[in-house]
Amino acid sequence: MIIIMSPKATQDDIKRVEERIRMAGLSLHLSQGAERTVIGVLGDVRQLLPDSLQALPGVERVMRILHPFKLASRDFEPNPTVIRLPGGLEIGSSRLVVMAGPCAVEDEETLLETARAVKAAGASVLRGGAFKPRTSPYNFRGLGKEGLELLAKARKETGLPVITEVLSPQDVDLVAEYADILQIGARNMQNFSLLQAVAKVDKPVLLKRGMANSIEEWLMSAEYILSGGNRNVMLCERGIRTFETYTRNTLDLSAVPLVKKLSHLPVLVDPSHGTGSRDLVLPMSKAAVAAGADGLLIEVHPRPERALSDGPQSLMPPAFEALMAEIRPIAEVIGRSA
């Protein structure tokens, strides 16, 4: 349920509504805009009668939210959420944000070489995994804290904010110490303990869609983070598992406009994991931009044949530079800059 207050509502009017909600044993979320205040009611709202709320001074309208995801719903927040990072970068506004870098942080030389290259080509954020969830326990699983320190060094040299994945609740504080954006990977989309942990830190979170999860389940996972107190949540479509074998996953680009219709949260696309093939990254990047994605995640490696993780889908720096040049005209057509 959401309660829309009148533009003329006073602070006393708002407090009376808050008291009524708390008396019913429910919690609330207050969203105060330039013109009006919206109060979201969380919990079993059957204990609140809309007519009794509508009668309170300053209340303009009471609406029930039909979707199970409340705070993520566009019914609750009709305006798009914009995530603001240090340095003035905004995600979810008119600028298309490209996050690029190696799948895994392997060593200082490779990371710095890649970071310099993606910045020169126009990337806004450096991506790289310090902790890697791998299907096989015998594959390279990241450098851990050393990888985080190398990402921080690359940020200091290039000025690029850093996004990296966190795998467990125990590592949240450590990763938040080094990263500008915390990534929740597909395998952890429904790791509810991890979602509750990242909800408590003051860092934006990028939540990837699970490999076999519905859009509603994806948004409900976002709800865990939002309801826990962290409002800076981004969503990332990275492909889902289907019967197709010619691609690593099936990149569901229909999810982009659909989720943007359902939710106010920014939506990004990862065509590298979504296809598993560097030959498909460029066309799917262009399609994602045309579909309305707020940003892209692209894997870039100077020597993909030597990469310790995801070499077949990683672009070399010249190919990434060409990708940036080709997506800019598409972004401009739909009113974005890149």
C-alpha positions in Angstrom: 0.0 0.0 0.0 1.2 3.5 -0.7 -0.2 6.7 0.7 0.2 9.9 -1.5 0.1 13.0 0.5 -1.2 16.3 -0.8 1.3 19.0 -1.8 -0.2 21.1 0.9 0.2 18.4 3.6 2.1 19.6 6.7 4.7 17.7 8.7 2.0 17.2 11.4 -0.2 15.6 8.8 2.6 13.2 7.8 3.3 12.3 11.4 -0.3 11.4 12.0 -0.3 9.0 9.1 3.0 7.5 10.3 1.5 7.0 13.8 -1.6 5.2 12.4 0.7 2.8 10.4 2.9 2.0 13.4 -0.2 1.5 15.6 -1.2 -1.3 13.2 2.2 -2.9 13.8 3.5 -2.1 10.3 6.6 -0.5 9.1 6.9 2.3 6.5 9.2 3.9 4.0 9.0 7.7 3.5 9.8 9.2 0.1 9.8 13.0 0.2 10.0 14.6 -3.2 10.1 18.2 -4.2 6.3 18.5 -4.6 4.8 15.7 -2.4 5.5 12.9 0.0 4.8 9.3 -0.6 4.5 6.8 2.3 5.0 3.1 1.5 3.4 0.7 4.0 5.2 -2.6 4.5 3.7 -5.7 5.9 0.2 -7.2 6.1 -1.8 -4.2 5.1 -5.1 -5.9 5.6 -5.0 -4.4 9.1 -5.3 -0.9 7.6 -8.5 0.2 6.0 -7.9 2.5 3.0 -11.0 4.6 3.9 -9.7 5.4 7.4 -6.4 6.5 6.0 -8.1 8.5 3.2 -10.0 10.5 5.9 -6.8 11.7 7.6 -5.8 15.4 7.0 -3.3 15.8 4.2 -3.9 12.5 2.5 -4.6 12.8 -1.2 -4.9 9.2 -2.3 -4.4 5.6 -1.0 -3.4 2.9 -3.4 -2.8 -0.8 -3.0 0.3 -2.2 -4.8 -0.7 -5.4 -6.5 2.8 -6.6 -7.1 4.5 -8.6 -4.3 7.6 -6.3 -4.8 6.6 -3.1 -3.1 9.6 -0.8 -2.8 10.9 -1.9 -6.2 7.6 -1.2 -7.9 7.1 1.8 -10.2 3.7 2.2 -8.4 5.6 3.1 -5.3 8.2 5.3 -7.0 7.1 6.6 -10.5 10.3 8.4 -11.2 13.4 6.5 -12.2 16.0 5.9 -9.5 19.4 7.5 -10.2 22.4 6.0 -8.5 25.1 8.6 -7.8 28.7 7.6 -7.4 31.7 9.6 -6.0 33.0 11.9 -8.8 29.6 12.8 -10.1 28.9 9.7 -12.2 25.2 8.9 -12.4 23.6 5.5 -13.3 20.0 5.6 -14.5 20.1 9.1 -15.9 20.6 10.2 -19.5 24.1 8.8 -19.7 24.8 5.3 -20.8 27.3 3.8 -18.3 29.7 1.2 -19.5 31.5 -1.0 -16.9 34.5 -2.8 -18.4 37.4 -4.9 -17.3 38.7 -8.4 -16.9 36.5 -11.2 -15.5 39.0 -11.8 -12.8 41.8 -9.8 -11.3 44.9 -11.9 -12.2 47.9 -9.7 -11.5 48.8 -6.0 -11.3 50.2 -5.6 -14.7 47.3 -7.0 -16.6 44.7 -5.2 -14.5 46.4 -1.8 -14.9 46.9 -2.3 -18.6 43.2 -3.2 -19.0 42.1 -0.3 -16.8 44.0 2.2 -18.8 42.7 0.8 -22.1 39.0 0.8 -21.1 39.2 4.3 -19.7 40.8 5.6 -22.9 38.0 4.0 -24.9 35.2 5.7 -22.8 34.3 3.2 -20.0 33.0 4.8 -16.8 33.5 2.0 -14.3 36.2 -0.7 -13.9 34.9 -4.2 -13.4 37.0 -7.1 -12.1 36.5 -10.1 -9.8 38.6 -10.5 -6.7 36.4 -13.4 -5.5 35.2 -15.7 -8.3 32.4 -18.3 -7.9 33.4 -21.1 -10.2 31.6 -24.3 -11.2 34.7 -26.3 -10.6 36.7 -26.0 -7.3 39.9 -26.5 -9.4 39.5 -23.4 -11.5 41.0 -20.0 -10.6 38.8 -18.5 -7.8 40.3 -15.1 -7.5 43.0 -13.4 -5.5 40.7 -12.3 -2.6 41.9 -9.4 -0.6 45.0 -9.0 -2.8 42.7 -8.6 -5.8 40.7 -5.9 -4.0 43.9 -4.0 -3.2 44.9 -4.1 -6.9 41.5 -2.8 -7.9 41.9 0.1 -5.5 45.3 0.8 -7.0 43.8 0.8 -10.5 41.1 3.2 -9.3 43.7 5.6 -7.8 45.6 5.7 -11.1 42.7 5.9 -13.6 40.0 7.6 -11.5 37.5 4.9 -12.5 35.1 3.7 -9.8 35.3 0.0 -9.1 32.6 -2.8 -9.2 33.4 -6.2 -7.9 31.5 -9.2 -6.7 30.9 -10.2 -3.1 30.2 -13.9 -2.4 29.4 -14.2 1.3 27.9 -12.1 4.1 31.3 -12.5 6.0 33.1 -10.6 3.1 30.6 -7.7 2.7 32.5 -5.3 5.0 35.9 -6.2 3.4 34.6 -5.7 -0.2 32.8 -2.5 0.7 36.0 -1.1 2.1 37.6 -1.3 -1.4 34.7 -1.3 -4.0 32.4 1.6 -5.1 29.7 -0.9 -6.2 29.0 -4.3 -4.8 27.9 -7.0 -7.3 25.7 -9.9 -6.4 26.2 -12.6 -9.0 23.7 -14.8 -10.6 24.5 -17.8 -8.4 23.8 -15.6 -5.3 20.6 -13.8 -6.4 18.6 -15.7 -3.9 21.3 -15.9 -1.2 19.0 -14.1 1.2 21.6 -13.8 4.0 23.9 -12.1 1.5 21.1 -9.8 0.3 20.4 -8.7 3.9 24.0 -8.1 4.5 24.6 -5.8 1.5 21.4 -4.0 2.5 23.2 -2.7 5.6 26.1 -1.0 3.8 26.2 2.4 2.3 27.3 1.3 -1.2 25.3 0.8 -4.4 24.5 -2.8 -5.2 24.2 -4.4 -8.7 22.0 -7.4 -8.6 22.4 -9.9 -11.4 19.4 -12.0 -12.5 19.7 -15.7 -11.6 20.4 -18.1 -14.4 17.0 -19.8 -13.9 15.0 -17.1 -12.2 11.8 -15.3 -13.3 11.6 -11.5 -13.4 9.3 -11.5 -10.3 11.9 -13.5 -8.3 14.6 -11.1 -9.5 12.6 -8.1 -8.3 11.8 -9.8 -5.0 15.5 -10.3 -4.4 15.9 -6.6 -5.0 13.1 -6.0 -2.5 15.2 -7.7 0.2 18.0 -5.1 -0.3 15.6 -2.2 -0.5 13.5 -3.2 2.5 16.8 -3.7 4.5 17.6 0.0 4.1 19.8 0.2 1.0 17.9 2.2 -1.7 20.8 2.2 -4.2 20.0 -1.0 -6.2 20.7 -1.7 -9.9 19.5 -4.7 -11.8 21.6 -6.6 -14.4 20.2 -9.0 -17.1 23.0 -11.5 -17.8 21.3 -14.3 -19.6 19.2 -17.2 -18.4 19.6 -20.9 -18.9 17.4 -22.4 -21.7 17.7 -25.5 -23.9 19.9 -23.6 -26.4 23.5 -24.9 -26.7 25.0 -22.5 -29.2 25.3 -19.7 -26.6 26.5 -19.9 -23.0 23.1 -18.4 -21.9 20.1 -16.9 -23.6 20.3 -13.1 -23.2 16.7 -12.0 -22.4 16.6 -8.5 -23.8 12.8 -8.4 -23.5 13.5 -8.1 -19.7 14.9 -4.6 -20.1 11.8 -2.7 -21.2 9.6 -5.0 -19.1 11.5 -4.4 -15.9 11.7 -0.7 -16.6 7.9 -0.7 -16.9 7.5 -2.6 -13.6 10.3 -1.0 -11.6 12.0 2.4 -11.1 15.4 0.7 -10.6 18.2 1.1 -13.3 18.7 -1.9 -15.6 22.0 -2.9 -17.0 22.9 -5.7 -19.4 25.9 -8.1 -19.4 26.3 -9.4 -23.0 29.6 -11.1 -22.2 28.1 -13.6 -19.8 24.8 -13.5 -21.6 26.3 -15.0 -24.8 29.7 -16.5 -23.8 31.1 -15.5 -27.2 33.1 -12.4 -28.0 31.6 -12.4 -31.6 28.2 -11.8 -30.1 29.1 -9.1 -27.6 29.0 -6.2 -30.0 25.6 -7.0 -31.7 24.0 -7.7 -28.3 25.4 -4.6 -26.8 23.9 -2.5 -29.6 20.6 -4.3 -29.1 20.7 -3.8 -25.3 21.2 0.0 -25.8 18.4 0.1 -28.3 16.1 -1.7 -25.8 16.7 1.0 -23.2 19.4 -0.4 -20.9 21.0 2.1 -18.6 24.4 0.5 -18.9 26.5 -2.4 -20.0 29.0 -4.7 -18.4 31.7 -5.8 -20.8 34.6 -8.2 -20.2 37.9 -6.9 -21.6 41.3 -8.6 -21.5 44.5 -7.7 -23.4 45.4 -11.4 -23.9 42.2 -13.4 -23.8 43.9 -16.6 -24.8 45.8 -16.4 -21.4 42.9 -15.3 -19.3 42.3 -17.4 -16.2 38.6 -16.9 -16.5 36.2 -16.3 -19.4 38.7 -15.7 -22.1 36.4 -16.8 -25.0 33.9 -14.0 -24.2 36.5 -11.3 -23.4 37.2 -8.5 -25.9 40.7 -7.2 -26.6 41.1 -3.4 -26.1 40.8 -2.5 -29.8 37.6 -4.4 -30.1 36.2 -2.7 -27.0 37.2 0.7 -28.4 35.3 -0.2 -31.6 32.3 -1.3 -29.5 32.2 2.1 -27.8 32.3 3.8 -31.1 29.4 1.8 -32.5 27.1 2.1 -29.5 27.3 5.9 -29.2 25.1 6.7 -32.3 22.5 4.3 -31.0 22.6 5.9 -27.6 22.2 9.3 -29.1 19.1 8.2 -31.2 17.3 7.3 -28.0 18.4 10.5 -26.1 21.4 9.2 -24.3 25.1 10.0 -24.3 27.8 7.4 -24.0 
